[in-house]
């Protein structure tokens, strides 16, 4: 047989398409092959024959095998955060109350006909968290990015991008700017990093320039920049690496022999704060830097904002070229959170939970809902049902992809969309919301049993009886048929 290795194959797939993908992978297995998948998707985990759960957290707090075995064995592992979400002891909660349009105002796209859109008219309530859903190729990006964002950016930001064909865009008077937080890199050279992008590097340089030894030597903030002459290593010009051009092949970067990757010259590295040079700070994780500068608000606050979006494990000076698309997107979100809010911003994000674990998704959702609570409007293109179920409003496009899509199949609250039989999103959303209710009941059931009589069976087997893994599989198959 053949060993197939796939890294998050469910990225960008609707739950319907994901179910079809999993059936294909199972057929590969049944033909005598082995399939190894790196995945955060709940259905993939519950469908697997064997699961290896790494953790318990990210970065220096991870790197261990927390649990391995059949899905129900992961559910039974108390240390596994993945298991906690699968059995329901941790969850991304459905809001008790959905927000409604602020002062009954709406942002309205009228007559959108770009690509496969069929004269779509859609309303987005102002001051809410709205999800654009639908199967792959249904027209989500065309409506949201190519039409809504580009038309809004042209009028609000003075952008030159030409939007996709549409009749009109109404309701922009409710906003002062529109921001598309996408997954493009925050920089294309080793000089760009989370510290420079978020503006944290300026107060860090100012702090080092203010230290007694730096003042005695006459060093200013520029001395601690790796972008200008003076304090940087001139052998690599502050990159920390040397670029070797490979003809007909991608360029190769090797560590600088002079500074050994530290970017600065010896004199600059002699300036220490609590025994750490500025190169040491750039090599720290966000979490470590937050502790080091706990008494320096200008730096600490930037680190806390990066932590809130789930990037506490990333290094302060990590090269932009090594960040994933999802990490780059969250660095951008962190920068926006650091700005003074006007409460009149339209934020647009395309699949912000790509590559995120359940726990990371929960943390990201807390941040997005905080933006909405501040009066802003957040619109996300998303397949993740954990995100969709927390939305105030849904626009579901489809019902199929390509020529079979491009229509507004359903709009309304998640409860409204879950009732629309034509909507694939509605079918899977109804099951996801029902499954969350079942898990809560399953967690309460053993407690009630012990209250009535002493348990005769071990607690482990009692918990396994109520495991959602066995409940979820057949339910999903019926939903996809």
Secondary structure, DSSP 8 states (H G I E B T S, - for coil): --EEEEE-TTTT--HHHHHHHHHHHHHHHHTT-EEEEE---HHHHHH-SSEEEEESSSGGG--EEEEEESHHHHHT-TT-HHHHHHHTSS-----SS----GGG-EEEEEEE-STT--SEEEEEETTSEEEEEESTTSSHHIIIIIIIIHHHHHHHT-------S-SEEE-GGG-SEEEEE-SS-S-SSTT-BHHHHHTHHHHHHHHHHTSHHHHHHT--GGGG-SSSTTTB-TTTTTSSEEEE--TTS--EEEE-TTTTT--B-HHHHT--BTTB-HHHHHTSBHHHHHHHTTT-HHHHHHHHHHHHTT-TTSBTT-BGGGS-HHHHHHHHHHHHHHS---S-EEEEEESTTTT--HHHHHHHHHHHHHHHHTT-EEEEE---HHHHTT-SEEEEEESSSGGG--EEEEEE-HHHHTT-TT-HHHHHHHHHHHHHHHHHHHHHHHHHHHHHS--SS-HHHHHHHT-HHHHHHHHHHHHH-
